[in-house]
Amino acid sequence: MKKMKRVLLVFDNHEELDFIETNLSENGFQVIKTDNLTDALVAAEKIIPDLIVVNTMNTEEDLHEFGKRVKTERLKDVSILSLIELEDYLNVSNPQHFVIKPVRPKLLLSVIRSIMNHEKVNWLPAVH
């Protein structure tokens, strides 16, 4: 039997968190959720997720520090996907993977699957 891929969701918006959790669970992912970066580090060390999806109102410095702290020997292969606002895009210092918000659930699912297949994902919406 194929092992379920684990996704750690770090969202400070609980309504959005529950919606994304349901979508991922219905599509075969094991979902672990936290609402802050500190709890996410503890959870990541405990369960070793395949992917961490971060959507919180933290500073770039906090997110950068989180990324550094996740890259321990145990977590070195864990990918991080950041969901960011368009106005924050120019201030991001080279995240591993990112998607500009708002992101549709089907697109997020597609991006997560791509990352699980070891593809680099930097997605900006088309501007009309």
N, C-alpha and C positions, 0 to 999 in steps of 0.2 A: 504494500500500500504506500502511496506517495505521501510524504510528510507535508503537512500544511505549512505554508509560508506564514511567518509571524510578522505582523506590522504593529509597531508601537506608535500610537497617535498621541501627539502632545498639542492639545488645543485648549485655549482658555475660554472658548465659547462652547458651553455644554450642549446647546441645541445643535450646533453644527457638528460637534463631536459625535453625538448620538446618531445623527443622520449618516455621517461618513462611516461610522462603525457598522451600522446596519447594512449599508451598501457593500462594504468589504466582506463582512461575514456571509452575506448572501452569495458572494462570488468566490467562496472557498478559502478565505484568509482567516487565520486566527488573529484576533485583534486584542491588543492590550492598550489601555488608555490611561493617560495622566493629564493633569491640567497645568503643569509647570515643568521647567527644565530640571530642577533639583530632583523631583520625583521620577522624572524620565531617566536620569542617570542611574538611580537605584534600580528601577525596573529593568533597564537595559542590561545591567550587570547580572541580574537574576535570571532573565529569560533568554538573553541573546537573540534579539529580533533579527530578521533579515533586512528590515527597513525601518527607519524612524521618520515619520512625517511630522514636521514642526510647523505649527500655525499659532503662534503666540505673539503678544504685544511686548516683545523684548527688544532691547537695543542690539545693534549689530555686534557690539562688544560681547554681550551676553551670549549671543548665538555663536560667535567665533570661539569663545571659551568653551561652550558646550561641545562644539565640534572637536576641539582639541582633547577634551576630557573623555569623549566617547572613543577616541582612537587608542584605547588600551590594547594590550596583547589579546585579551579575550574578545574585544569588540572591533578589531582592526578591519574585518571584512563587512561590517555593517554600513550600509549606505544611509545617507540622510537626504531627505527631500524637504526643501523649505518652500512654503507658500508665502509669497510676498506681495505687497501692494506695488502697483506700477510706480508710484512716486519714490518708493524705496529702492527700485531696481538699480539706479545709478550709484547708490551708496553701498551696494553689496560687494564685498571683497571676495570674489571667486568662490561661491558656494559649490558644493559637489553637484547637486541637482537643484533646480528651482522651477517653479511655475508661478506666473503672475495671477493674482486673484482678481476677480472671482473666477473660480474654476468649476466647470460643470462636473457632476459626479461621474459621468461616463468617461470624460477626459481624464479625470484624476485616476480612475481605475486603469485606463490605458497607460498612463504614465507610470503607475506603480508596477504594472506588468512589464513594461519596458525596462525599468530599473532592475526588476527581478531577473531579467534576461541579460543584465550587465551592459545595457546601453546607456550612454550619457544623455541626460535630459535637461535641456535648457529651453523652455518654451515661453514664448511671448505671443500674446494674441495678435491677430492681424488688426491693423489700425485702418479704419475707413474714414 
